[in-house]
Structures are given as structure tokens and as C-alpha cells.
Amino acid sequence: MVLHENIPDTPEYVYSREDNDDWLVIARGGSAYIQNCSLVLSAVGIEHQTDPSSGILLSREVDSERAIREITTCEEENQFWPPPPEEVQPISHTENPPTLLMIGGLIIFYMFTGPWFSENPWFLAGAVDSEKIVVQGQWWRLITALTLHADQVHLVGNCVVGAFIVHLLCKTTGYGTGWLALLFSGATGNLMNSVLRQSAHHSVGFSTAVFAAIGIFCGMQLAIRRATLLKQLIVPLGAGTGLLAMLGTQGEHTDLGAHFFGFGCGLICGLLLQICHMDQQIENRRLQGSLFAISLLLVFGCWFLANTVP
């Protein structure tokens, strides 16, 4: 309710023929204004009379000061209501991320590597092997393993789910930032999974990076300080944990540890991205192009080491 008309500085005396008592004109204005003032006085139990056609509001002389005070207080409390609409941020006209190019690259690469079997040279050189990573320092396996898939079902599942999530990530952070953060979080998740396991293990697949992307989204939401505690903490973590439970625990050969650590590393990475305001660099074409080129060089460089270092 907005009360915006004039209240007389000095109330006007009006003689009421109904009860031979003195009534004061305490407000003048349009019909809507008088009705709003009447609602205010009715709410606090002050007797009054209205004449919308004449645009006046009257109260008994004994109640006039209190009535004027109530109307004035209501006007002051509601002078900024309703609040002005928030400024709509313009939609960022960013270039379409090269999601299909990268996902298509995984599919084409599978045509060369084939499925996983014990003597497959691609998997012998590039799969996650916890003993060779931790003991022998073959760190490039942390990234090369993200590009390998055990079979066609494994490949299709990761590409379908991954394409959607990674595309959203790149639209949110910029394609260069998104892919570099994806590789870093996925590789770190593979590292933690290798270091913290008590027994040697082997794993491959882009799914670790997919769950890293989910973690990045959750981490970026956690870093938004203006959010309430519910939105800032419970909702993102609950959503991420739910996706991890639905998508990351299915299948006999699913590496739950890699998915869990990928999500956790992505969560931290998302926090850092938001704290550093990297989302404000989406339209920086030079930066995004440079970061994307670094991501490609990192993948090719790791495969170069995988095929040259004994």
C-alpha cells in the first residue's frame, strides 16, 4: 500500500450534524488514497469517516493527532514499496563452445584405440595404473585415461551425459576456462583415487571429468555469498550428491572412487573459479582461446609422453 497524498499541516474543523461533535479533516486526496487511509485507521481501531467523492478523511478531534501519526508512519514505511525491479543482466553473447568437436574427438579416438583388453597398447600406455602413477611418476596417465573407454556402451554413456553437462559448463565459465578446469579436476580426481587406494587398480573413462564438471557447478554456487544458507550449502551439495548417486554408482565395473574424487576436486575448483571471478572473463576471446589451446596441448602432450617414455 502506498500513501502519497497530502495531509493538512493544521487539521480543519468540520461540524458533524449526526452527533453534534467536532470532527477534523486529517487527509485530502483521491478516492484510492482516502480508502487506503481508511484501511490504516481501521487496522489500529481509530474511528473515522470518509467522503471519497469529496476526497476527505475525518476523525474525531480527540483522535486526530494519533490518526495523522498512524497515516504518516504508514507512508514512511511504505514509501519504497514495492521495490524497483532488479536490473536485468544482458545475456552474454558468447561463442558456442566446441563441445561437439571435443566429444566427437573422443568418439573418433575410440575408433583407433578400440575396446579395453589386456594386450591393447593404448590402454597399457594410457590407462590409470595406480602403481605406475604413484611409484614410477607416470603422471600423464591421469589425463590420458580420461580419453579412453572400455567399450562402446561406456563411450556412448559418457558422451551423451558428458556433452550436455560440459556444454553448460563452458557456457557458464567460458569454453577455455571450462575445459582446462575439467582436465585439472578430472586429473586431480584420478590422482587422489590412485594415492588413497590401498590396492593397485586400473581405470579409464571420461566420466571422472563429467563428475568434476558437476562438482564445479556446485562449487561455483557455494561461493555466491548473496545466497541464503539453504541455497548456498544444502541445495548445491544435495543436488551434486544426488547426481553422483544416480549416475556414478551404476554398473559392475564402475569406479565409484574416481567419480567421488572427481566430484570433490571439481567442487574445490568451482569455488576457486568463482572467488577469482573467472565467470567475468567469458567474453575475453583471447583468454578463452589461449586456455583452450593449453587444454589441447596438455592432452596431446600427455599422449606424446605416454608413447615415448618407457
C-alpha positions as CSV (number, residue, x, y, z in Angstrom):
1,M,0.0,0.0,0.0
2,V,1.4,3.4,-1.0
3,L,0.0,6.5,0.7
4,H,1.2,9.5,-1.2
5,E,-1.4,12.3,-1.0
6,N,-1.4,15.4,1.3
7,I,-2.2,15.5,5.0
8,P,-3.1,19.0,6.2
9,D,-0.5,20.7,8.4
10,T,-3.3,22.0,10.5
11,P,-6.4,19.8,10.8
12,E,-9.6,21.5,9.6
13,Y,-12.6,21.6,11.9
14,V,-15.9,20.2,10.5
15,Y,-19.1,20.1,12.4
16,S,-21.0,16.8,12.2
17,R,-24.7,17.1,12.4
18,E,-25.1,13.4,13.3
19,D,-23.7,13.5,16.8
20,N,-23.1,17.2,17.4
21,D,-19.3,16.5,17.8
22,D,-16.3,18.1,16.3
23,W,-14.6,16.2,13.5
24,L,-11.3,17.1,11.8
25,V,-10.3,16.7,8.2
26,I,-7.0,14.9,8.5
27,A,-6.4,14.0,4.9
28,R,-7.3,15.0,1.4
29,G,-6.8,13.2,-1.8
30,G,-8.2,10.9,-4.5
31,S,-10.7,8.1,-3.8
32,A,-8.0,5.4,-3.7
33,Y,-5.8,7.4,-1.3
34,I,-8.7,8.0,1.0
35,Q,-9.7,4.4,1.0
36,N,-6.1,3.4,1.9
37,C,-6.0,5.8,4.7
38,S,-9.3,4.4,6.0
39,L,-7.7,0.9,6.0
40,V,-4.8,2.2,8.1
41,L,-7.1,3.8,10.7
42,S,-9.4,0.7,10.7
43,A,-6.4,-1.5,11.4
44,V,-5.5,0.4,14.5
45,G,-9.1,0.9,15.7
46,I,-9.4,4.7,15.2
47,E,-13.0,5.9,14.5
48,H,-13.2,7.9,11.3
49,Q,-15.4,8.9,8.4
50,T,-14.7,9.1,4.7
51,D,-16.1,11.0,1.8
52,P,-14.4,9.6,-1.3
53,S,-16.4,11.8,-3.7
54,S,-15.1,14.9,-1.9
55,G,-11.7,13.4,-1.3
56,I,-11.6,13.9,2.5
57,L,-10.9,11.8,5.6
58,L,-12.2,12.8,9.0
59,S,-11.5,11.7,12.6
60,R,-12.7,12.8,16.0
61,E,-10.7,15.7,17.4
62,V,-9.5,13.6,20.3
63,D,-8.1,11.0,17.9
64,S,-6.8,13.4,15.2
65,E,-3.1,13.5,16.3
66,R,-2.9,9.8,16.6
67,A,-4.7,9.2,13.3
68,I,-2.3,11.6,11.5
69,R,0.7,9.9,13.1
70,E,-0.5,6.4,12.0
71,I,-1.1,7.5,8.4
72,T,2.3,9.3,8.3
73,T,4.1,6.3,9.7
74,C,2.5,4.0,7.2
75,E,3.5,6.4,4.4
76,E,7.1,6.4,5.6
77,E,7.3,2.7,6.0
78,N,5.9,2.1,2.5
79,Q,7.4,4.9,0.5
80,F,9.9,2.4,-1.1
81,W,7.4,-0.3,-1.7
82,P,7.2,-2.1,-4.0
83,P,10.9,-2.2,-4.6
84,P,12.1,-1.2,-8.0
85,P,12.7,-4.3,-10.3
86,E,16.2,-5.6,-10.3
87,E,18.2,-4.6,-13.3
88,V,18.1,-7.4,-15.8
89,Q,21.6,-8.5,-16.8
90,P,22.0,-8.7,-20.5
91,I,22.5,-12.2,-21.9
92,S,26.1,-12.8,-22.7
93,H,26.6,-13.3,-26.4
94,T,29.5,-15.8,-26.2
95,E,30.7,-18.1,-29.0
96,N,29.3,-21.6,-29.0
97,P,31.7,-23.9,-27.1
98,P,33.4,-26.5,-29.2
99,T,31.6,-29.3,-27.3
100,L,30.6,-31.4,-30.3
101,L,34.2,-31.1,-31.6
102,M,35.7,-32.4,-28.4
103,I,33.1,-35.1,-27.8
104,G,33.4,-36.1,-31.5
105,G,37.1,-36.3,-30.9
106,L,36.5,-38.9,-28.1
107,I,34.4,-41.0,-30.5
108,I,36.9,-40.8,-33.3
109,F,39.7,-41.6,-30.9
110,Y,37.9,-44.8,-29.7
111,M,37.8,-45.9,-33.4
112,F,41.6,-46.0,-33.2
113,T,42.0,-47.4,-29.7
114,G,39.2,-50.0,-29.7
115,P,37.9,-51.6,-26.5
116,W,39.9,-52.5,-23.4
117,F,41.7,-55.8,-23.4
118,S,44.8,-57.0,-21.7
119,E,47.2,-56.5,-24.6
120,N,45.8,-53.3,-26.0
121,P,48.8,-51.0,-26.3
122,W,46.7,-47.8,-26.0
123,F,45.5,-48.9,-22.6
124,L,48.8,-50.3,-21.5
125,A,50.3,-46.8,-22.2
126,G,47.5,-44.5,-21.1
127,A,45.1,-46.1,-18.6
128,V,45.2,-45.2,-14.9
129,D,47.6,-47.6,-13.2
130,S,47.9,-46.6,-9.6
131,E,51.3,-48.3,-9.1
132,K,52.9,-46.7,-12.2
133,I,51.5,-43.3,-11.2
134,V,52.4,-43.3,-7.6
135,V,55.7,-45.3,-7.7
136,Q,57.1,-44.5,-11.1
137,G,55.7,-41.0,-11.5
138,Q,53.8,-41.5,-14.8
139,W,51.5,-38.6,-14.1
140,W,50.4,-38.2,-17.7
141,R,48.1,-41.3,-17.2
142,L,45.9,-39.1,-15.1
143,I,44.8,-37.2,-18.3
144,T,45.3,-39.8,-21.0
145,A,42.9,-42.2,-19.1
146,L,40.2,-39.6,-19.5
147,T,40.2,-40.1,-23.3
148,L,40.0,-43.9,-23.2
149,H,36.8,-46.0,-22.9
150,A,36.4,-49.7,-22.1
151,D,33.7,-50.4,-24.7
152,Q,31.0,-48.8,-26.9
153,V,28.4,-48.7,-24.1
154,H,30.9,-46.9,-21.8
155,L,31.8,-44.5,-24.6
156,V,28.1,-43.6,-25.5
157,G,27.1,-43.2,-21.9
158,N,29.9,-40.8,-21.2
159,C,29.5,-38.8,-24.4
160,V,25.7,-38.4,-24.1
161,V,25.7,-37.3,-20.4
162,G,29.1,-35.5,-20.7
163,A,28.2,-33.5,-23.8
164,F,25.2,-31.9,-22.0
165,I,26.9,-31.1,-18.8
166,V,30.2,-30.0,-20.3
167,H,28.4,-27.7,-22.8
168,L,26.6,-26.0,-19.9
169,L,29.8,-25.6,-18.0
170,C,31.6,-24.0,-21.0
171,K,28.6,-21.6,-21.5
172,T,28.9,-20.7,-17.8
173,T,32.6,-20.3,-17.4
174,G,33.9,-19.8,-21.0
175,Y,35.0,-22.7,-23.2
176,G,38.7,-22.3,-22.4
177,T,38.2,-22.0,-18.7
178,G,35.7,-24.8,-18.7
179,W,37.9,-27.4,-20.5
180,L,41.1,-26.5,-18.6
181,A,39.2,-26.7,-15.2
182,L,37.7,-30.0,-16.4
183,L,41.0,-31.6,-17.2
184,F,42.6,-30.3,-14.0
185,S,39.8,-31.5,-11.8
186,G,39.5,-34.9,-13.6
187,A,43.2,-35.5,-13.4
188,T,43.3,-34.5,-9.7
189,G,40.4,-36.8,-9.0
190,N,42.3,-39.7,-10.7
191,L,45.4,-38.8,-8.7
192,M,43.6,-38.9,-5.3
193,N,41.8,-42.1,-6.3
194,S,45.2,-43.7,-7.0
195,V,47.0,-42.4,-3.9
196,L,44.3,-43.2,-1.4
197,R,43.5,-46.7,-2.6
198,Q,45.2,-49.4,-0.6
199,S,45.4,-51.8,-3.6
200,A,46.6,-51.4,-7.1
201,H,43.9,-50.7,-9.7
202,H,43.3,-49.7,-13.3
203,S,40.6,-47.4,-14.7
204,V,39.7,-45.4,-17.8
205,G,36.9,-43.1,-18.9
206,F,35.7,-39.5,-19.3
207,S,33.2,-39.9,-16.5
208,T,35.6,-38.7,-13.9
209,A,35.7,-35.4,-15.7
210,V,31.9,-35.4,-16.1
211,F,31.5,-35.6,-12.3
212,A,34.2,-33.0,-11.9
213,A,32.0,-30.7,-14.1
214,I,29.1,-31.3,-11.7
215,G,31.4,-30.5,-8.8
216,I,32.5,-27.3,-10.5
217,F,28.9,-26.2,-10.8
218,C,28.2,-26.9,-7.1
219,G,31.4,-25.2,-6.1
220,M,30.5,-22.0,-8.0
221,Q,27.1,-21.9,-6.4
222,L,28.7,-22.4,-2.9
223,A,30.9,-19.3,-3.5
224,I,28.0,-16.9,-4.2
225,R,27.8,-15.0,-0.9
226,R,24.5,-13.4,-1.5
227,A,22.7,-16.8,-1.4
228,T,20.9,-17.9,1.7
229,L,22.4,-20.7,3.8
230,L,19.9,-23.2,2.3
231,K,20.8,-22.3,-1.3
232,Q,24.4,-21.7,-0.6
233,L,25.2,-25.0,1.1
234,I,22.5,-27.6,1.2
235,V,20.9,-27.3,-2.2
236,P,24.2,-27.5,-4.3
237,L,25.7,-30.3,-2.3
238,G,22.4,-32.2,-2.2
239,A,22.0,-31.8,-6.0
240,G,25.6,-32.9,-6.6
241,T,25.3,-35.9,-4.3
242,G,22.1,-36.9,-5.9
243,L,23.6,-36.9,-9.3
244,L,26.6,-38.8,-8.1
245,A,24.3,-41.4,-6.6
246,M,22.1,-41.7,-9.7
247,L,24.8,-41.6,-12.4
248,G,28.0,-42.6,-10.7
249,T,27.3,-45.9,-8.9
250,Q,25.7,-47.9,-11.7
251,G,27.5,-50.9,-13.4
252,E,29.6,-53.7,-12.2
253,H,32.9,-52.1,-13.3
254,T,32.0,-48.5,-12.2
255,D,34.9,-46.8,-10.4
256,L,33.0,-45.1,-7.6
257,G,36.2,-43.7,-6.1
258,A,37.1,-41.9,-9.3
259,H,33.7,-40.4,-9.6
260,F,33.7,-39.3,-5.9
261,F,37.1,-37.7,-6.0
262,G,36.4,-36.1,-9.4
263,F,33.3,-34.5,-7.9
264,G,35.2,-33.4,-4.8
265,C,38.1,-31.9,-6.8
266,G,35.6,-30.1,-9.1
267,L,33.8,-28.7,-6.1
268,I,37.1,-27.0,-4.9
269,C,37.9,-25.9,-8.5
270,G,34.4,-24.3,-8.8
271,L,34.9,-22.4,-5.5
272,L,38.3,-21.1,-6.8
273,L,36.8,-20.1,-10.2
274,Q,34.0,-18.1,-8.5
275,I,36.3,-16.5,-5.9
276,C,38.7,-15.4,-8.7
277,H,35.7,-14.1,-10.8
278,M,36.6,-16.1,-13.8
279,D,33.0,-16.0,-14.9
280,Q,33.6,-12.4,-15.8
281,Q,36.1,-13.5,-18.4
282,I,33.6,-15.4,-20.6
283,E,33.7,-12.9,-23.4
284,N,37.5,-12.5,-23.3
285,R,38.2,-14.3,-26.6
286,R,41.9,-14.1,-26.3
287,L,42.0,-15.6,-22.8
288,Q,39.4,-18.3,-23.7
289,G,41.2,-19.2,-26.9
290,S,44.5,-19.4,-25.0
291,L,43.2,-21.6,-22.2
292,F,41.5,-23.9,-24.7
293,A,44.8,-24.2,-26.7
294,I,46.6,-25.1,-23.4
295,S,43.9,-27.8,-22.8
296,L,44.5,-29.4,-26.2
297,L,48.3,-29.2,-25.8
298,L,48.1,-30.8,-22.4
299,V,46.1,-33.8,-23.9
300,F,48.4,-34.2,-26.9
301,G,51.5,-33.7,-24.7
302,C,50.4,-36.4,-22.3
303,W,49.8,-38.8,-25.1
304,F,53.2,-38.0,-26.5
305,L,54.8,-38.8,-23.2
306,A,52.7,-42.0,-22.9
307,N,54.0,-43.3,-26.2
308,T,57.7,-42.2,-25.8
309,V,58.6,-42.7,-22.2
310,P,59.3,-46.4,-21.4
